[in-house]
């Protein structure tokens, strides 16, 4: 089987999973945006996916993402989503190619992204990353970034206050060992609190290869799927 055939089969299966989950939840599958996370995989895979109709791709390392975006600049319909932890000193680089940043977890990062986006004349959508662990009665997840408690609204306020940014909603990863449905219910509760202040923050970036059904049932609008489509990660390059 060729790589294109592998990707075609896996992409079709994932799209069907998402559509079934949407219908089971009484939702329109067209409401969902599938972000194919291509970290560690070559630009050739992204090009093949684009040929199969993929328009949204996710990356979590600036150096790799920037190189791929530059190599594939001839594919203008691609939308690049930055989904990894981000240092403020990388903000200027990321806004050159990213249409959306899913991992804004502190006001200082929001301010750095806003300044960089305004200087670059770009409009960047942002999701506030939430650490769900404290709301579930667990210790904060040291392995992952994310704001918790009242800090979520502080970050949302910071994003909304930047001229070059648009607050799109919240992002979260279900903590390991926790029922994803329970985790995403906590994300929904947090989103409802944010929407009282920022009613336009309607989107939810949640759900990966192993828990996309639970995320769709909870109202996710963006699914970040990697291994179910691209296969086992080949390792950092």
C-alpha positions as CSV (number, residue, x, y, z in Angstrom):
1,X,0.0,0.0,0.0
2,X,1.3,3.4,-0.9
3,X,1.6,6.3,1.6
4,X,-1.3,8.1,-0.2
5,X,-3.5,5.0,0.1
6,X,-2.6,4.7,3.8
7,X,-3.5,8.3,4.4
8,X,-6.7,8.1,2.3
9,X,-8.0,5.1,4.3
10,X,-7.1,6.5,7.7
11,X,-8.5,9.9,6.9
12,X,-11.8,8.4,5.6
13,X,-12.1,6.3,8.7
14,X,-11.5,9.3,11.0
15,X,-14.0,11.5,9.2
16,X,-16.6,8.7,9.4
17,X,-15.9,8.4,13.2
18,X,-16.4,12.1,13.7
19,X,-19.6,12.1,11.5
20,X,-21.1,9.2,13.5
21,X,-20.3,10.9,16.8
22,X,-21.9,14.1,15.6
23,X,-25.0,12.4,14.4
24,X,-25.2,10.5,17.7
25,X,-25.0,13.8,19.6
26,X,-27.7,15.3,17.4
27,X,-25.2,17.6,15.7
28,X,-24.4,18.4,12.1
29,X,-21.0,16.9,11.1
30,X,-20.4,20.0,9.1
31,X,-19.9,21.9,12.4
32,X,-16.7,20.0,13.0
33,X,-13.2,21.1,11.9
34,X,-10.7,18.2,11.7
35,X,-7.2,19.5,12.5
36,X,-4.7,16.9,11.3
37,X,-1.7,17.1,13.7
38,X,1.3,16.4,11.5
39,X,4.1,17.0,14.0
40,X,7.2,14.8,13.2
41,X,5.8,13.9,9.8
42,X,7.2,15.2,6.6
43,X,5.8,18.1,4.5
44,X,5.2,15.5,1.8
45,X,2.5,14.0,4.0
46,X,0.9,17.4,4.5
47,X,0.9,17.9,0.7
48,X,-0.8,14.5,0.2
49,X,-3.4,15.3,2.8
50,X,-4.1,18.6,1.2
51,X,-4.7,16.7,-2.0
52,X,-7.3,14.7,-0.1
53,X,-9.2,17.8,1.0
54,X,-7.5,18.5,4.3
55,X,-7.4,22.2,4.9
56,X,-6.5,22.4,8.6
57,X,-3.1,21.1,9.9
58,X,-1.7,21.3,13.4
59,X,1.9,21.5,14.6
60,X,3.4,21.9,18.0
61,X,7.0,23.0,17.4
62,X,7.7,26.4,15.8
63,X,10.9,25.4,14.0
64,X,9.3,22.4,12.3
65,X,6.0,24.2,11.7
66,X,7.7,27.3,10.1
67,X,9.7,25.2,7.8
68,X,6.7,23.2,6.6
69,X,4.6,26.3,6.1
70,X,7.4,27.9,4.0
71,X,7.8,24.7,1.9
72,X,4.1,24.5,1.3
73,X,3.5,28.2,0.8
74,X,2.2,27.3,-2.7
75,X,-0.9,25.6,-1.1
76,X,-2.8,28.8,-0.1
77,X,-5.9,27.0,1.2
78,X,-4.0,25.4,4.1
79,X,-4.7,26.7,7.6
80,X,-2.0,26.2,10.1
81,X,-2.9,25.6,13.8
82,X,-0.2,25.9,16.4
83,X,-1.2,23.4,19.2
84,X,1.9,23.0,21.4
85,X,3.3,24.9,24.3
86,X,4.7,28.2,23.3
87,X,7.3,30.5,24.7
88,X,6.8,34.3,24.4
89,X,10.1,34.6,22.4
90,X,8.5,32.5,19.6
91,X,5.4,34.6,19.2
92,X,6.8,36.7,16.4
93,X,7.8,33.6,14.4
94,X,4.5,31.7,15.0
95,X,2.2,34.6,13.9
96,X,4.0,34.6,10.5
97,X,2.2,31.4,9.5
98,X,-0.3,30.4,12.1
99,X,-4.0,31.1,11.5
100,X,-4.8,29.9,15.0
101,X,-3.0,29.3,18.2
102,X,-4.7,26.7,20.5
103,X,-2.3,27.0,23.5
104,X,-2.6,30.4,24.9
105,X,-2.2,29.8,28.7
106,X,-1.1,33.1,30.2
107,X,-1.7,36.8,29.7
108,X,2.0,37.5,28.9
109,X,1.8,35.1,26.0
110,X,-1.4,36.7,24.8
111,X,0.3,40.1,24.9
112,X,3.3,38.9,23.0
113,X,1.2,37.3,20.3
114,X,-1.0,40.4,20.0
115,X,2.0,42.7,19.5
116,X,3.5,40.4,17.0
117,X,0.3,39.9,15.1
118,X,-0.4,43.6,14.9
119,X,3.1,44.3,13.7
120,X,2.8,41.6,11.0
121,X,-0.7,42.9,10.0
122,X,-2.2,39.5,10.7
123,X,-5.4,38.4,12.4
124,X,-4.8,35.3,14.6
125,X,-7.5,33.3,16.2
126,X,-6.7,32.1,19.7
127,X,-7.9,29.4,22.1
128,X,-7.2,29.6,25.8
129,X,-5.7,26.4,26.9
130,X,-7.3,25.0,30.1
131,X,-5.7,22.7,32.6
132,X,-8.8,20.5,33.5
133,X,-7.1,18.7,36.4
134,X,-7.8,21.1,39.3
135,X,-11.5,21.4,38.3
136,X,-11.7,17.6,38.5
137,X,-10.1,17.5,42.0
138,X,-6.7,16.5,40.7
139,X,-3.3,18.1,41.1
140,X,-2.4,20.5,38.3
141,X,-1.0,18.7,35.3
142,X,2.7,19.5,35.4
143,X,3.3,17.8,32.1
144,X,1.0,20.1,30.2
145,X,0.4,23.8,30.0
146,X,-3.0,25.4,30.8
147,X,-4.7,28.0,32.9
148,X,-7.0,26.9,35.7
149,X,-9.7,28.6,37.8
150,X,-9.9,32.3,37.6
151,X,-6.8,32.4,35.5
152,X,-8.8,31.1,32.5
153,X,-10.8,34.3,32.4
154,X,-7.7,36.5,32.9
155,X,-6.1,34.9,29.9
156,X,-9.3,35.2,27.9
157,X,-9.5,38.9,28.8
158,X,-5.9,39.4,27.7
159,X,-6.5,37.8,24.3
160,X,-9.7,39.8,23.8
161,X,-7.8,43.0,24.6
162,X,-5.3,42.5,21.8
163,X,-6.1,44.2,18.5
164,X,-4.3,41.4,16.4
165,X,-6.0,38.5,18.1
166,X,-9.5,37.0,18.1
167,X,-10.7,35.0,21.1
168,X,-12.3,31.9,19.5
169,X,-12.8,29.8,22.6
170,X,-11.1,27.2,24.8
171,X,-8.8,24.2,24.3
172,X,-8.1,21.3,26.6
173,X,-6.6,17.8,26.8
174,X,-8.4,15.2,28.9
175,X,-6.0,14.3,31.8
176,X,-4.6,10.8,31.8
177,X,-6.6,8.3,33.7
178,X,-9.8,10.4,33.7
179,X,-12.9,9.5,31.8
180,X,-12.8,11.8,28.8
181,X,-16.5,12.5,29.1
182,X,-16.1,13.8,32.6
183,X,-13.1,15.8,31.6
184,X,-14.9,17.5,28.7
185,X,-17.9,18.2,30.9
186,X,-15.5,20.3,33.0
187,X,-14.3,22.1,29.9
188,X,-17.9,22.9,29.0
189,X,-18.6,24.3,32.5
190,X,-15.4,26.5,32.1
191,X,-16.5,27.6,28.7
192,X,-19.9,28.7,30.0
193,X,-18.2,30.9,32.6
194,X,-16.0,32.5,29.9
195,X,-18.9,33.1,27.6
196,X,-20.8,35.1,30.2
197,X,-18.0,37.7,29.7
198,X,-17.0,36.9,26.1
199,X,-20.1,35.6,24.3
200,X,-18.2,35.2,21.0
201,X,-15.9,32.6,22.5
202,X,-18.1,29.8,21.1
203,X,-15.5,27.2,19.9
204,X,-14.0,24.3,21.7
205,X,-10.8,22.6,20.7
206,X,-11.0,19.1,22.3
207,X,-10.7,15.5,21.3
208,X,-7.8,13.5,19.9
209,X,-7.4,10.1,18.3
210,X,-8.5,8.2,21.4
211,X,-11.4,10.4,22.6
212,X,-12.9,12.3,19.8
213,X,-16.3,10.7,20.3
214,X,-16.6,12.0,23.8
215,X,-15.3,15.4,22.7
216,X,-17.9,15.7,20.0
217,X,-20.7,14.7,22.4
218,X,-19.5,17.5,24.7
219,X,-19.7,20.1,21.9
220,X,-16.2,20.2,20.5
221,X,-15.8,22.2,17.3
222,X,-12.2,21.4,16.6
223,X,-10.7,17.9,16.8
224,X,-6.9,17.6,16.9
225,X,-6.2,14.2,15.5
226,X,-2.7,12.8,14.7
227,X,-1.9,9.1,15.1
228,X,-5.3,7.9,13.9
229,X,-4.6,9.4,10.5
230,X,-0.8,9.5,10.2
231,X,0.1,6.4,12.2
232,X,2.7,5.9,14.9
233,X,4.9,9.0,15.3
234,X,8.3,8.4,13.6
235,X,10.1,10.4,16.3
236,X,11.5,13.9,16.6
237,X,13.7,15.0,13.7
